[in-house]
């Protein structure tokens, strides 16, 4: 007996799960998904400890699996200290600044990717 039906199973490609029509994930780019993911893992505290570390790890893992971790010349997109500073900024921010911080992360992804 299969644990997940083929309709719900994750695809083998690095593109992620299939888009569900009518949700924010179906309209979002991989950069937007990863920016939101970093924000919400850090801010919502889904784990008892290590939310900034786990969020940063998942951020880098998602970027790597989607081919966004390195610039075209092979240098890393994010310096270690830039990711640490971003994670700390998100953790200490006011929840009302959510959209601002997500846009900041998106801008860092665009600047780093050029």
C-alpha positions as CSV (number, residue, x, y, z in Angstrom):
1,X,0.0,0.0,0.0
2,X,1.4,3.4,-1.0
3,X,1.7,6.0,1.7
4,X,0.9,8.8,-0.7
5,X,-1.1,8.7,-3.8
6,X,0.7,9.8,-7.0
7,X,-1.5,12.8,-7.1
8,X,-0.2,14.0,-3.7
9,X,3.4,12.8,-4.0
10,X,6.1,15.3,-4.4
11,X,7.7,15.3,-7.8
12,X,11.2,14.1,-8.4
13,X,12.3,17.4,-9.8
14,X,13.7,20.3,-7.8
15,X,10.8,22.5,-8.7
16,X,8.9,21.6,-5.5
17,X,5.4,20.4,-4.9
18,X,2.7,20.9,-7.6
19,X,1.0,24.2,-7.5
20,X,-2.5,24.3,-6.1
21,X,-4.7,26.6,-8.0
22,X,-6.1,29.4,-6.0
23,X,-3.4,29.6,-3.4
24,X,-0.6,32.0,-2.9
25,X,1.9,29.3,-3.6
26,X,0.6,28.8,-7.2
27,X,1.3,32.5,-8.0
28,X,4.6,32.9,-6.1
29,X,8.1,32.6,-7.5
30,X,10.7,30.4,-5.8
31,X,12.3,33.5,-4.5
32,X,9.0,34.7,-2.9
33,X,8.4,31.2,-1.4
34,X,11.8,31.1,0.2
35,X,11.6,34.6,1.5
36,X,8.2,33.9,3.1
37,X,9.5,30.6,4.4
38,X,12.5,32.2,6.1
39,X,10.3,34.8,7.7
40,X,7.6,32.5,9.0
41,X,10.0,29.8,10.4
42,X,11.8,32.4,12.3
43,X,8.8,34.5,13.4
44,X,6.2,31.8,14.1
45,X,8.5,29.6,16.3
46,X,7.3,26.2,15.0
47,X,10.2,24.5,16.9
48,X,11.1,24.6,20.6
49,X,14.6,25.9,20.0
50,X,16.8,26.8,17.0
51,X,14.2,28.5,14.9
52,X,16.7,31.0,13.4
53,X,19.2,28.2,12.6
54,X,16.5,25.9,11.2
55,X,15.0,28.7,9.2
56,X,18.4,29.7,7.8
57,X,19.2,26.0,6.9
58,X,15.9,25.6,5.2
59,X,16.4,28.8,3.3
60,X,19.8,27.7,2.0
61,X,18.5,24.2,1.3
62,X,15.6,25.6,-0.8
63,X,17.9,27.9,-2.7
64,X,20.3,25.1,-3.4
65,X,17.6,22.7,-4.6
66,X,16.2,25.4,-6.9
67,X,19.5,26.4,-8.3
68,X,19.5,29.8,-6.7
69,X,22.2,29.4,-4.1
70,X,25.1,30.5,-6.2
71,X,25.7,33.3,-8.7
72,X,26.4,32.2,-12.3
73,X,30.2,32.5,-11.6
74,X,29.8,30.0,-8.7
75,X,30.3,32.4,-5.8
76,X,27.8,32.1,-3.0
77,X,24.7,34.3,-3.2
78,X,24.7,35.1,0.5
79,X,27.7,35.7,2.7
80,X,27.4,33.9,6.0
81,X,27.3,37.1,8.0
82,X,24.5,38.5,5.7
83,X,22.3,35.5,6.4
84,X,23.0,35.8,10.2
85,X,22.1,39.5,10.1
86,X,18.9,38.9,8.1
87,X,17.8,36.1,10.5
88,X,18.4,38.4,13.5
89,X,16.6,41.3,11.9
90,X,13.6,39.1,11.2
91,X,13.6,37.7,14.8
92,X,13.7,41.1,16.4
93,X,11.3,42.8,14.0
94,X,7.7,43.9,14.8
95,X,5.2,41.5,13.2
96,X,3.5,44.5,11.5
97,X,6.7,44.8,9.4
98,X,6.2,41.3,7.8
99,X,5.8,42.5,4.2
100,X,8.7,45.0,4.5
101,X,11.0,42.2,5.7
102,X,9.9,39.8,3.0
103,X,10.5,42.5,0.4
104,X,14.0,43.1,1.9
105,X,14.8,39.4,1.6
106,X,13.6,39.4,-2.0
107,X,15.8,42.4,-2.7
108,X,18.8,40.7,-1.2
109,X,18.1,37.7,-3.4
110,X,18.0,39.9,-6.5
111,X,21.1,41.9,-5.6
112,X,23.0,38.8,-4.7
113,X,22.0,37.1,-7.9
114,X,23.3,39.7,-10.3
